[in-house]
Amino acid sequence: MDKFTTLTGVAAPLRMINIDTDRIIPKQFLKTIKRTGLGEFLFNDLRYNPDGSEVDEFVLNRPPYRHAQIVIAGRNFGCGSSREHAPWALLDFGITCIIAPSFADIFYNNCFKNGLLPISLSEEQVHKLLDAADAGSNENFTIDLNAQRVTDPNGEIFEFKIDPFRKHCLFNGLDDIGLTLGKAAIIEAFEQKRSVQNPWLKLGP
Amino acid sequence: MNAPRTLFDKIWDDHVVHDQNDGTCLIYIDRHLVHEVTSPQAFEGLRLSGREVHRPEETLAVADHNVPTSNRAAGIIEETSRVQVETLERNVTEFGVPYLPLDDLRQGIVHIIGPELGFTLPGATIVCGDSHTSTHGACGALAFGIGTSEVEHVLATQTLIQKRPQNMRITVDGECRPGVTAKDIILSIIAQIGTAGATGHVIEYAGSAITSLSMEGRMTVCNMSIEAGARAGLIAPDAVTFEYLEGRQMVPKGGAWEQALANWRTLPSDEGAVYDREVSLSASELVPHVTWGTSPQDALPVTSEVPDPAGEVDVERRASIERSLAYMDLAPGTPLVKVPIDRVFIGSCTNGRIEDLREVAAVALGRRVAQGVGAMIVPGSGLVKEEAEEEGLDKIFIEAGFEWREPGCSMCLAMNADRLEPGERCASTSNRNFEGRQGRGGRTHLMSPAMAAAAAVTGHITDVRALL
């Protein structure tokens, strides 16, 4: 997994609430057996007309935002399906940070497994950032994970919270399977205990 | 004396492998369901890092999302779908994971077959790379959906790193009137608390209206917990649960069954257990519900009218309602029962079980699908299909003009050939009415199986109580 340390880039304002993962990446693109190549289909039905042409007014089709690295959106971002294709599509497009008042749980977890930083701020703060992002081709939204700060183009600083473990893994690009496998002895001890206390739970040898 | 604990607390505490003191716990996973859409990249990850599946025996794989629901003998015609199913078959062979192939009678939707085979047990932790894993909570299992990276983590370690969710209890007391079902209960709950109303929480459903539900009804309720944002849904195991499970294929037998029962009886929440949030509603006042918009929270009693966004004070919510109504092509003030229907979809992990099909048959018997309406019934599994046919339900359906299909996820998410055409309006027993969910430009109205059957025979959204 790529590390996330700091990021300076364009932020695309997406003024919608309850953006579900079907909307982020519709089901016809879930038939892939790879993680890559989904960026082209990110927000497919919002971004393209049925004939395949671009929807001019959609934010990611507008020049300053075509190369956005940050998305600022309404509350409950990423609700619905557990598809990890949603963060894969965002990343493949080049987006590595989402700022919203709240996120759905599974999407939020999935972000951290892929080096994508979801930042939760208050409704009021997000509205300020949306307005700032509306200004267009500014290159100066800055995200600093270690300091837990977003700096907007006007220099205003917004501090955000993040779980220490998630921050640690993201900041260092850690593979948490490797970390867990380092606890093989603890897992084995748990399995032994389960075999004794709740043997009915065990399937197989 | 220990502090009183909730059902969730007990299962969670029983599965903590390691408290990592950083806000997360390593928890043990007893059962892992795998399907073709969210697993290929996980198996690929194992292969690239030279890892094995830690507990293949506690993993069960099945193809459901992409599978054809007609003419199975022809195989999967669409190439990308076929490749995905073939990839699953190759992976389960390579990694030694038990698999139910397409021609196995037990094949079906992951969340139907788990309880049906007794793979799902009370007090167990269950995960699957699918958000509707919450379904299994109806058996008193802590069950939740995960992403593909987490699927890989569970395959490799049989554990997950999780932040402990909070406890929420939703109490539904009273008796449902005829025509009001589990689907109406859960739709009205989501309408009340909102699509993010339970984010970060595990919902325990309680109250007389919940305990009087069959296991099928309980599964419908728990299934849609995710549509309220919940991490999981749970219902305390009781005599109904035990009777449902006893004798099923993978359930412990003999002395092990007795031992399991003794454990399961200790699971219900203790008197005085504290919940972070409590919500209650009365079942006796409930009316059949139907959705009008593009979020499961957009549900109203069928006796209502399409809402007017002008009445909404929250600016973002108003914009969202306006967008939904434009997408759904509905005018504010239109009575819901005046909305015409082109298609009917009966099935999915929400409502693809035998009891759902019986409710449909009760409405369909002696009636005909309305002129111009295409109605399909997709059983949740091969076993559900077999049981329905033994009861003669298939004959009632076919006689009434419904299509009777092979098991799978089908038009709930339209990954296979079953989908809406742009502009088509569907009465659906599935769980999501998102824009494009059942096909780009398709319009979905969520409702119970009985309500969907009523819409099928009348050609418009109908209060099923008039047909009972």
Interface residues (C-beta under 8 A of the other chain):
Chain A: R15 M16 I17 N18 D20 D22 R23 P26 K27 Q28 L30 K31 T32 I33 K34 R35 D45 P50 G74 R75 N76 C79 G80 S81 S82 R83 E84 P87 S102 A104 D105 I106 N109 N110 K113 N114 D163 P164 F165 H168 D176 I177 T180 L181 K183 I186 I187 F190 E191 R194 N198 P199 W200 L201 K202 L203 G204 P205
Chain B: D14 V17 H18 Q20 D22 G23 T24 L26 Y28 D30 R31 V37 T38 P40 Q41 E44 G45 S49 R51 R55 P56 E57 E58 H65 N66 T80 S81 V83 Q84 T87 L121 G123 A124 G129 D130 S131 G145 I146 G147 T148 S149 E150 E152 H153 A156 T157 Q158 T159 I161 K163 P165 T195 A196 T199 G200 I226 E227 G229 R231 M250 P252 A256 W257 Q259 A260 N263 S295 E316 R317 A319 S320 R323 L413 A414 M415 P422 R432 F434 E435 G436 R437 R440 G441
